Amino acid sequence: MSKNKDTIFNIPAHKSTQCFIKNVYFSSVKISHVKEFSIRQYETKDYTVWNAFIKEAKNATFLFHRDFMEYHSDRFTDYSLLIFKGSKLVGLLPANRVENEIYSHQGLTYGGLVYKENLKLASVIAVFSEVLRFLNENNFSKIHCKTLPSIYHQKPAEELLYVLFLAEARLTRRDSLAVISLKKGFLISKGRIEGINKGAKNNLKVVEKADFEDFWQHILIPNLETKHKAKPVHSIDEIKYLHSKFPKNIRQFNVYSEDKIVAGCTVFESDQVVHIQYISANESKNELGSLDFLFHHLLTRVFKEKTFFDFGISNENQGKNLNNGLSFWKESFGAGTIVQDFYEVATSNFHLLENTII
């Protein structure tokens, strides 16, 4: 320990970036930066405290629960962060690393900094500055930030968008979500009503199923293979596992003509939003009106008490192209557009946030 005359403070031992006081000498090294917040990587021992925080955050859904984040842990190198003020957890960053860059977790639809209502804008600025500094000191050059669309906020929570502006983040992608505000009413087009009536005349039935096998094997997988030479993001085993962990949030609705499945959709349900994860139907969908009938049933019966109905994106090529036919079909149910932004910011830009508060 240095023998200078400056005051020596006892600093709490964390496995994290520490909270240092100006002009403290530690191991003969002078630390001049004042760190109000400390940061460290997520560890398995943090499972309970992480999930408890997610439950109380104003900008989180069940996708940020560790059970959801870790179902595909073999595909991603987790680099999630916990942010503390003293010993109190004040923020989380669900993330993974790819070489020397950090991403809002690539296995999730949305992401960003997660925090509670009591973390004010000035503190969010300071927290994100410290996140950038921490990543920079650990030799990461960039962070790619995938934002949480506003409809998923429990309360207004766009502080991070302002902070990204201050940090001179670069907008790299913008997706368009087709969303219905269920509380405000919506106008279904004549074409969709014709399809709904077809479904009724053909005696179609919508059934909620706890089993995903029928839809995956007979509708979803064959359609994706035939039309796009692709597979579902979730395998049948993965979606079964996730449903076992989140039975109230992940739901399956199938459409049957007599006893044969003809269409279906998989729903991810959060507190305010119903998100359609998968939509698919067999070749008779136009003749039977199966998809129109299904979504009319969901909108007017099953989820009529929800706030928002999110059909998801109709974009391709990192948001630069729009599948107009798909977009038109969603809009004809009364959907409007909400955007989801993707940014990248150099970790060295932490200094841009240091003198923004006046």
C-alpha positions in Angstrom: 0.0 0.0 0.0 1.3 3.5 -0.9 2.5 5.7 2.0 1.1 8.9 0.6 -1.1 11.2 2.7 -4.3 10.6 0.9 -7.1 8.9 2.8 -7.3 5.1 2.4 -10.8 3.7 2.1 -12.0 0.2 2.5 -13.5 -0.8 -0.8 -16.1 -3.6 -0.8 -14.8 -6.8 -2.5 -16.9 -7.6 -5.6 -16.1 -9.8 -8.5 -16.7 -6.7 -10.6 -15.6 -3.3 -11.6 -15.2 -1.5 -8.3 -16.5 1.7 -6.9 -13.3 3.9 -6.5 -13.0 7.3 -4.9 -10.9 10.0 -6.5 -7.2 10.0 -5.3 -7.4 6.6 -3.6 -4.2 4.8 -4.0 -4.5 1.0 -4.3 -1.5 -1.2 -4.9 0.5 1.9 -5.8 -1.9 2.7 -8.7 -3.8 6.0 -8.7 -7.5 5.7 -9.7 -8.9 9.1 -10.7 -12.3 8.0 -12.2 -15.3 8.0 -9.9 -17.4 5.0 -10.5 -20.8 5.1 -9.0 -21.8 1.8 -10.5 -20.1 -1.6 -10.6 -20.5 -4.2 -13.3 -19.8 -7.9 -13.6 -20.7 -10.9 -15.8 -23.7 -13.1 -15.1 -22.9 -16.3 -13.2 -25.1 -19.3 -12.6 -25.3 -18.3 -8.9 -27.2 -15.2 -10.1 -30.1 -17.2 -11.5 -32.6 -16.3 -8.7 -31.7 -12.6 -8.4 -31.7 -12.1 -12.2 -35.2 -13.6 -12.6 -36.5 -11.6 -9.6 -35.3 -8.4 -11.1 -36.8 -9.2 -14.5 -40.2 -9.7 -12.8 -40.1 -6.2 -11.4 -38.5 -4.3 -14.3 -40.5 -1.8 -16.3 -39.0 -3.0 -19.7 -38.8 -6.8 -19.6 -40.8 -9.8 -20.6 -40.5 -13.6 -19.9 -38.0 -13.8 -22.8 -35.4 -12.3 -20.4 -35.9 -15.1 -17.9 -32.8 -17.2 -17.7 -34.8 -20.4 -18.5 -35.8 -18.8 -21.8 -32.3 -17.3 -22.5 -30.5 -20.6 -21.8 -32.6 -23.1 -23.8 -30.1 -22.5 -26.7 -27.0 -21.8 -24.6 -25.0 -24.1 -26.9 -25.4 -21.6 -29.8 -24.3 -18.5 -27.9 -21.5 -17.4 -25.7 -23.3 -15.6 -22.9 -21.9 -12.3 -21.8 -24.9 -10.9 -19.8 -24.1 -8.2 -17.3 -25.3 -7.2 -13.9 -25.0 -3.5 -12.8 -24.9 -2.6 -9.2 -25.0 0.6 -7.2 -23.2 -0.3 -4.1 -24.6 -3.7 -3.2 -28.0 -3.0 -4.9 -28.8 -4.5 -8.3 -30.0 -1.6 -10.6 -29.8 -3.0 -14.1 -29.2 -6.0 -16.4 -28.0 -6.4 -19.9 -29.0 -9.7 -21.6 -26.1 -10.2 -24.1 -23.7 -12.6 -25.8 -20.3 -12.2 -27.3 -18.9 -12.8 -30.8 -15.2 -12.5 -30.8 -14.5 -8.9 -29.7 -18.0 -7.6 -30.1 -21.1 -7.7 -27.7 -24.7 -8.2 -28.9 -28.0 -7.7 -27.3 -28.7 -11.4 -26.9 -28.9 -12.8 -30.5 -31.2 -15.6 -29.3 -33.9 -13.1 -28.3 -36.4 -11.1 -30.4 -35.6 -7.9 -28.5 -33.2 -6.7 -25.8 -31.3 -3.7 -24.4 -30.7 -2.4 -20.9 -33.2 -3.6 -18.4 -34.1 -1.5 -15.4 -36.8 -0.6 -12.9 -39.0 2.4 -12.6 -36.9 4.1 -10.0 -33.8 4.4 -12.2 -34.1 7.9 -13.6 -32.9 9.2 -17.0 -29.6 10.7 -15.6 -28.8 7.4 -13.9 -29.5 5.4 -17.1 -27.0 7.7 -18.9 -24.4 7.0 -16.2 -25.2 3.2 -16.2 -24.8 2.9 -20.0 -21.6 5.0 -19.9 -20.2 2.6 -17.3 -21.3 -0.4 -19.4 -19.4 1.0 -22.4 -16.4 1.7 -20.2 -16.4 -1.8 -18.8 -16.7 -3.4 -22.2 -13.9 -1.1 -23.6 -11.6 -2.0 -20.7 -12.3 -5.7 -21.4 -11.2 -5.2 -25.1 -14.6 -5.2 -26.8 -14.8 -2.8 -29.6 -18.6 -2.5 -30.2 -21.9 -3.3 -28.7 -24.9 -4.1 -31.0 -28.1 -3.0 -29.2 -31.4 -4.5 -30.2 -34.2 -2.4 -28.7 -37.4 -3.4 -27.0 -40.4 -2.0 -28.9 -42.5 0.4 -26.8 -45.6 -1.8 -26.7 -43.7 -4.2 -24.5 -42.9 -1.5 -21.8 -44.8 -1.8 -18.6 -44.4 1.9 -18.2 -42.7 4.5 -20.5 -39.1 3.3 -20.9 -37.3 4.9 -23.8 -34.4 6.2 -21.8 -32.0 4.0 -23.7 -33.0 5.5 -27.0 -32.0 8.9 -25.8 -28.7 7.5 -24.3 -27.9 5.8 -27.6 -28.3 9.2 -29.4 -25.9 10.8 -26.9 -23.4 8.0 -27.5 -23.6 8.6 -31.2 -24.8 5.1 -31.9 -25.4 4.2 -35.5 -28.8 2.9 -36.6 -28.1 -0.3 -38.5 -31.5 -1.8 -39.0 -35.2 -0.9 -38.5 -38.0 -3.5 -38.6 -41.7 -2.7 -38.9 -44.1 -4.5 -36.6 -47.8 -4.8 -37.6 -49.6 -4.0 -34.3 -53.3 -3.7 -33.4 -54.3 -1.6 -30.4 -57.0 -3.8 -29.0 -58.3 -1.1 -26.5 -58.8 1.4 -29.3 -60.8 -0.7 -31.7 -59.8 -1.9 -35.2 -61.4 -2.1 -38.6 -61.3 -5.4 -40.4 -61.3 -5.1 -44.2 -64.0 -6.5 -46.5 -61.6 -9.1 -47.9 -60.8 -10.4 -44.4 -64.5 -10.6 -43.5 -65.1 -12.7 -46.6 -62.5 -15.1 -45.4 -63.9 -15.2 -41.9 -67.4 -16.0 -43.4 -65.8 -18.8 -45.5 -64.4 -20.3 -42.3 -67.7 -20.2 -40.6 -69.5 -21.8 -43.6 -66.9 -24.6 -43.8 -67.5 -25.3 -40.1 -63.8 -24.7 -39.1 -62.9 -25.0 -35.4 -60.2 -23.3 -33.5 -58.7 -25.4 -30.7 -56.1 -24.5 -28.2 -53.6 -27.4 -27.8 -51.0 -28.1 -25.2 -49.3 -30.3 -27.8 -47.2 -28.7 -30.6 -46.6 -31.9 -32.6 -49.6 -31.6 -35.0 -48.8 -28.1 -36.1 -45.0 -28.5 -36.3 -45.1 -31.8 -38.2 -48.1 -31.4 -40.5 -48.1 -27.6 -41.2 -45.2 -25.5 -40.1 -42.1 -27.7 -41.0 -43.5 -28.8 -44.5 -44.5 -25.2 -45.4 -41.1 -23.7 -44.4 -39.3 -26.4 -46.3 -41.4 -26.1 -49.4 -41.6 -22.3 -49.6 -38.3 -21.2 -48.1 -36.0 -24.2 -47.7 -35.9 -23.3 -44.1 -36.7 -24.7 -40.6 -38.5 -23.1 -37.7 -36.3 -21.2 -35.3 -37.4 -23.5 -32.6 -37.2 -27.3 -33.0 -40.2 -29.3 -31.8 -38.2 -30.3 -28.7 -37.2 -26.7 -28.0 -40.8 -25.4 -28.2 -42.0 -28.2 -26.0 -39.3 -27.4 -23.4 -40.1 -23.7 -23.4 -43.8 -24.4 -23.1 -43.1 -26.6 -20.1 -41.3 -23.6 -18.5 -43.7 -21.0 -19.6 -47.1 -22.7 -20.0 -49.1 -19.4 -19.6 -46.9 -17.5 -22.0 -46.5 -19.9 -24.9 -49.7 -21.1 -26.4 -50.7 -23.0 -29.5 -53.9 -22.6 -31.5 -54.9 -25.0 -34.3 -57.6 -24.8 -37.0 -59.4 -28.0 -37.9 -61.6 -28.9 -40.9 -63.5 -31.9 -39.5 -60.6 -33.8 -37.8 -57.8 -32.5 -40.1 -55.5 -29.7 -39.1 -55.4 -27.0 -41.8 -53.8 -24.0 -40.1 -52.4 -22.8 -36.8 -50.3 -20.2 -34.9 -48.0 -20.2 -32.0 -48.4 -17.3 -29.5 -46.0 -15.7 -27.1 -48.1 -13.8 -24.6 -46.6 -11.2 -22.2 -48.4 -8.9 -19.8 -49.7 -6.4 -22.4 -48.9 -8.0 -25.7 -49.9 -11.0 -27.7 -47.1 -11.7 -30.2 -47.6 -14.2 -33.1 -44.4 -16.2 -33.2 -45.5 -18.6 -36.0 -48.3 -18.5 -38.6 -48.9 -21.2 -41.1 -51.6 -23.0 -43.1 -51.9 -25.6 -45.7 -52.6 -25.0 -49.4 -56.4 -24.8 -48.8 -56.2 -21.6 -46.7 -57.8 -19.3 -49.3 -60.6 -21.8 -50.1 -61.4 -22.5 -46.5 -60.6 -19.0 -45.0 -58.6 -20.7 -42.3 -56.2 -18.0 -41.3 -58.8 -15.2 -41.5 -61.1 -17.3 -39.3 -58.3 -18.1 -36.9 -57.2 -14.5 -36.3 -60.7 -13.2 -36.0 -61.3 -15.7 -33.3 -58.1 -14.7 -31.5 -58.8 -11.0 -31.8 -62.4 -11.0 -30.8 -62.5 -13.8 -28.3 -59.3 -15.2 -26.9 -57.3 -12.0 -26.5 -59.8 -9.2 -26.6 -58.8 -8.0 -23.1 -55.1 -7.6 -24.0 -53.7 -4.2 -24.9 -51.7 -4.9 -28.1 -51.8 -7.7 -30.7 -48.4 -8.0 -32.4 -48.3 -9.8 -35.8 -44.6 -9.4 -35.9 -42.5 -8.2 -38.8 -42.9 -8.5 -42.6 -39.4 -7.4 -43.3 -36.4 -9.1 -45.0 -32.8 -8.2 -45.7 -32.2 -6.6 -42.3 -35.3 -4.4 -42.6 -34.5 -3.0 -46.0 -37.2 -4.9 -47.8 -41.0 -5.3 -47.1 -43.0 -8.4 -48.0 -46.0 -6.3 -49.2 -48.4 -9.2 -49.5 -47.8 -10.3 -45.9 -47.8 -6.7 -44.6 -51.1 -6.0 -46.4 -52.8 -9.1 -44.9 -51.9 -8.0 -41.4 -52.9 -4.4 -42.0 -56.3 -5.6 -43.4 -57.1 -6.7 -39.8 -56.6 -3.1 -38.7 -52.9 -3.2 -37.8 -50.6 -0.2 -37.8 -46.9 0.1 -37.7 -44.5 0.2 -34.7 -40.8 0.1 -35.4 -38.0 -1.8 -33.7 -34.5 -0.3 -34.0 -31.1 -1.9 -34.0 -27.9 0.1 -33.2 -24.2 -0.3 -32.9 -22.0 1.9 -30.8 -18.2 2.0 -30.2 -17.4 1.2 -26.6 -14.8 4.0 -26.7 -17.7 6.4 -26.9 -18.3 6.1 -23.1 -16.6 9.5 -22.8 -19.4 11.2 -24.8 -21.8 10.5 -21.9 -19.6 11.9 -19.2 -20.5 15.6 -19.4 -24.1 15.4 -20.6 -25.8 16.2 -17.3 -26.0 20.0 -16.5 
